Amino acid sequence: MKKTFYLLTVTFLLLSCNLASKPEQNSLLVRNIDELNNFINKAAPGDVIVLANGIWKDVQIEFYGNGSKNKPITLKAETPGKVFIEGTSFIHLGGNHLIVEGLYFRNGYSPSTSIIRFKIGDNKTAFNSRVTSCVIKNFTKPNRLTNDKWIEFYGKHNTLNHCYISGKSNDGETLRVFQDGNEHSSNHHQIVNNYFGPRPRKGGPRAETIRIGDSKTSMSSGFVNVSNNYFEACNGEVEIISDKTNYNTFKNNIFYKSEGSLVLRHGSFTTVDSNIFIGGDDSNFYGGIRVVSSGHWITNNYFYKIKGEEFRSPLAIMNGIPMSPLNRYKQVTDIVVAYNTWVDCKSPWQIGVGQNIKSMNVLPKYEIRSAPPIRSLIANNLIFNHESDDEPFVNHDNFEGILFKNNVLDNSDKTFTKYGVFENNTIKMKQINGWLYAPEFPQPILTKSIYFGYEFDKIKTDLFGTSRSQNSIGSISNFDTAEKFVINNNLYGPDWFSSEQRTTSPKIFKTSANGNELIQNIAEANSGDIIELTDNLYAIDNSIAIKKDITIRSKNNAQIIFNNPQETPLFEMHPYSFLHLDSVILKGKNNQLAFKPLDKKMSAAYNIDVKNSTIEGFGYILKAPKGSFTDILKFENSLIKQCNNGIVLAAEEKGDYNAEMVTITNCKFESVSNNVVNFFRGGYDESTIGGILSINNSTFINCGKFEENGVLLKTKGIINVDLTNNTFQNNPVKYVAVLWGAKNNIHKENILINSGEIKVEEQQKLEILY
Amino acid sequence: MKKTFYLLTVTFLLLSCNLASKPEQNSLLVRNIDELNNFINKAAPGDVIVLANGIWKDVQIEFYGNGSKNKPITLKAETPGKVFIEGTSFIHLGGNHLIVEGLYFRNGYSPSTSIIRFKIGDNKTAFNSRVTSCVIKNFTKPNRLTNDKWIEFYGKHNTLNHCYISGKSNDGETLRVFQDGNEHSSNHHQIVNNYFGPRPRKGGPRAETIRIGDSKTSMSSGFVNVSNNYFEACNGEVEIISDKTNYNTFKNNIFYKSEGSLVLRHGSFTTVDSNIFIGGDDSNFYGGIRVVSSGHWITNNYFYKIKGEEFRSPLAIMNGIPMSPLNRYKQVTDIVVAYNTWVDCKSPWQIGVGQNIKSMNVLPKYEIRSAPPIRSLIANNLIFNHESDDEPFVNHDNFEGILFKNNVLDNSDKTFTKYGVFENNTIKMKQINGWLYAPEFPQPILTKSIYFGYEFDKIKTDLFGTSRSQNSIGSISNFDTAEKFVINNNLYGPDWFSSEQRTTSPKIFKTSANGNELIQNIAEANSGDIIELTDNLYAIDNSIAIKKDITIRSKNNAQIIFNNPQETPLFEMHPYSFLHLDSVILKGKNNQLAFKPLDKKMSAAYNIDVKNSTIEGFGYILKAPKGSFTDILKFENSLIKQCNNGIVLAAEEKGDYNAEMVTITNCKFESVSNNVVNFFRGGYDESTIGGILSINNSTFINCGKFEENGVLLKTKGIINVDLTNNTFQNNPVKYVAVLWGAKNNIHKENILINSGEIKVEEQQKLEILY
């Protein structure tokens, strides 16, 4: 095969009063992987390898080279954002002084442990190298349970900057810094100016957006700098960031509506300064900063409407385990929390989180977090609530090891004097934008008495970089600077890429009584479109594949009758799908399933929202296979009857689970013989807080008659269960439910008639995962 | 009381091209504690407070002040070494930029937790302060079991230099660095140019000479510098130095005949460079470097005749506990051992020390050291033996996690090829002094192939500071520099103090047959003198106090008959005493004791050496009270008969014990009814390796007839027991001994006639102490 190389030689002349003029630089355009490999092999310091615009499919690039500080070797897109890396692809770097720039990873996944990796194979480590201005979007493994990390840091002095990364739904952190070995610790990596876009809930552990180190390398230092990044909807698990080595810095990051926390997990001596945590009323899972171990300085941070509880609370200072094993919870000691502001958060300060002395009998000794924080200081902080908070400070154990000094609380019309840790007062705060409130000055209560702790002279500036020479309680010391603050989108991600999606009006397909037309319309529709059933009866012979966000609705309760004789689902749910059903009747046979995700390749979650509908006669309403995950599963104002089985989400093990939010409201279940609900989590890992099952205002009649273990609603291992205001009548079971009291399983106002009882076990004996 | 202050104003004019001339300095002579306190209260930067020559008794000095970098506040002796601090005294420092100089602590002890302390009370911490040119000698607590530390470091940037410290025999480290709290961690303390003189064996844990931090602060950094110190006979326990925090440095220290190791215990990333370990043939307890945890660099060290085993071996790299609790054993990872030299050591390299998988059934999971070292490198080292060593490398578990490169072994006439970790070769080494051997150059085997590991460019010099530009395997790369090396006594301790003791010839007292004269001569004798019994019979009515090193001998087996009717000892042993008996007969009654230390105030050890003698008729030969300790207890060629009890050393608990070296050789025990030997250690802490009981070539006849638990020689909890070549005849017991197989308890060639058996329990169930 004849190879054609396009060689562009460009001569630069840089004039500078300090530097010698830059020598010639070779810029080499390559059009395929062979050319690319060839040039990589030949590359000399200063060379620039340019990938031609277009789609590069199945390219597994091992970029090895040795540039120098002033003459790095660069691998870049011809036009940033016009070079698409697709299929089974990755780029791994090894050597010294390399730059990768402008690539867009999409429509595929890495066949390796990672997409971007600062090491090739076992020992060709990269140093002083940088990946910049790249995008990775939905480049997720086909099997959700297969682990990878999209970005693996090894070596020292490497950088990821101005990248956009979103849509990882499989097992494994989005970005991981490895510190196993002297070549990789004290590494001073820079993770700066990136946009970490949405990462969906994973349903289980190992879904952090960033993780630095692990428990086994937690004695090593990182000096990793994570600054000026934007995190949006990073909902993978309870930890957005898991900091597990020492001396790392998190500064000037914005966490926007992310259902997790910045967690100082195993690392010590972390700097957490001038970060912004933006929550809202739409979720109780947005988190703040969770603290374990020693010597952290948490200063100048701003929290708005963070309402997460306990592990996800705005400031969660944990209890430790005495003489903790390496992978559990070191006692909190010697931390400083100063000059932070919480606005409209719920119970923002929680001290001794994770205290579990009551579990002494069901957990081993080395799981009991009985050591409260000590030798710590919380000073000069501000809590401001437009509506009063009943408990702005939650004491889970003993807070006497913490010195509280000059913390001001404006709790609206209700002072909070319990524990004596606040100065209650009225503060004038002015709204600057949707989430930012700043105090106006002068306000003597904020400036007249400021506690000066050990080494507080090191806190020189406030949240927005204003000098603290004119000092104030809270993260903002100067109103004028705060008033001028806007989130600068140019700071985050590549300049050529925008994460904003255009919104178009949905198209409405009017579908007459013809099963094939229904199937065809669904296939033709774009995500967001609506299928409106205009007739009464639709006979369907084969499964309908749902691959996008589709609404099927009718005005007159149209019936969809499923005739396929096989054990097959009426609706086959694909990754990223969302099926909305409104006012329809689904009728099936007792070997069929109403809904079922794919058996394999469920790379991302599916969602189902059923309202005002009837489902009858099926073998299963839903049966989740292993590896599938539904983020939202919702039944409202609907009737489910005459089915062998109900909703079965019980195929996982080892801490994973099949669904996050399962909601049943105003429904009636009648004559469902088994598994009315079977929502199961095998194995316990507290780093995830799910799933969530809510059953309200619903009725269950004549259900569970073949239930072998005698439990109607099976919820084993699920963390949040709420059974409220339901009626259970004539269900021949021993237990309507067996709840886990210690893990937010609650029941109230239920009526039980001839239906067994609801039992609460405060502590359940757990299979521990680590 | 009228106070007279002596004010000497001295004007200095310092000429310097960079600094402004120094202002006036006040030098204030004080004569008593009131004057001293008064001046301390008034002291201004630059002031010098001078303690008048003489004895300062019961002075508890709290030296608080705030000097500045260029104008410290100094508290010094009028003449260094002529100011004696005695009685119940201490000096504690608080504030900034203080200097203490030239004090001599003796004849007393601190009533506090410490003698020198860089903190006053709870929170007046000292920073940037220095204690220099002081001596602390035998300033030890009256009760050996009462804990103190002689020197307590708090704060940051404090220094102890040119001090001499010896004779601590009570519980507690000689010097401890505390890192509990941000004021005290990352402290950069300097412990340099000190002379750590003899510290006797303590018989239990907590007798390190230096300890930095503890397990609970082991995540914090120290940056403590321990350099250019001399350690002589620091025998307190198995750890001379216990390094428990991160980033500390041990450089250019000399460890001379010290029965312990430099132990990298909980800390990580320690630098151990260019230290010299000098042992000898006279002890098998001299140790080297023991390694736990991560990231240590052990380079350029020199070891001569270090023959300690396992925990004390010249290089002991330990096995860790998987996910170790904070206070146990982290796995060894990422260490580098390069360019070191071992000359005439015994089994110098031991990998996986402490592996105790066999104890799985008697110890909890978190005690099992099953994790071998990983990701480590041992390169460019030299082992040289004048006589071949059967096992220069001992593999306790699995050494595959270590990369061995270019290590050269000259094992005399015997190559060692097992494991393949050495290049066997003949090296030319030339003796420079009693302990130093250096290779002559050129020797291609040492210079032609040197492994260049990651960051080896940082190892710029060799043991004696010669540049490694002309590089070589081993710690010495240049013969000429090595040849010129002498230990420079001026480097260590105060210039006004010498630790060398003059030796005088002993005086011999000829003592005729008069008990009172015997007592009087003993009282008059100086330490080292000899009492010679010239007649046959000495009747003694009262206990004889032994307060020094005394020999009592006779040529014709003189009898000493003890007539006191009370339950009292013939010889009352005091601290620091050593009683030698040669060819005497001691006769007592069955409520008396032949030997007994004081019940209280046994601040230091006593020693007894009995040979060619007979002891008969006593209630006890020896009964050790709690708090007493005998370092050497020796019976040789002697007969012990007709006693109710033999040697009882069983009053301690919690890991302490009453004796270190107990030796019985060529003796006969006849009709000793109970406790022929009862040597007990309650509770197990592996950080000490004792006691040591050796019974050889001896005979036991008709003993143990009232032994309640049926064991003749009780050795419960004792680590080293050797029963060899003894005869046991007609002793009505079930067991002659019950030995602890796993802990170096051995028996061989014993004859047992009508005397029960010797049982070996490989594992004993232990009470763990921590």
Interface residues (C-beta under 8 A of the other chain):
Chain A: D180 G181 N182 E183 S185 S215 K216 T217 S218 M219 S220 S221 N246 S268 F269 S293 S294 G295 M323 S324 P325 L326 N327 R328 K330 Q331 T333 D334 V336 Y366 R375 Y454 E455
Chain B: D180 G181 N182 E183 S185 S215 K216 T217 S218 M219 S220 S221 N246 S268 F269 S293 S294 G295 M323 S324 P325 L326 N327 R328 K330 Q331 T333 D334 V336 Y366 R375 Y454 E455
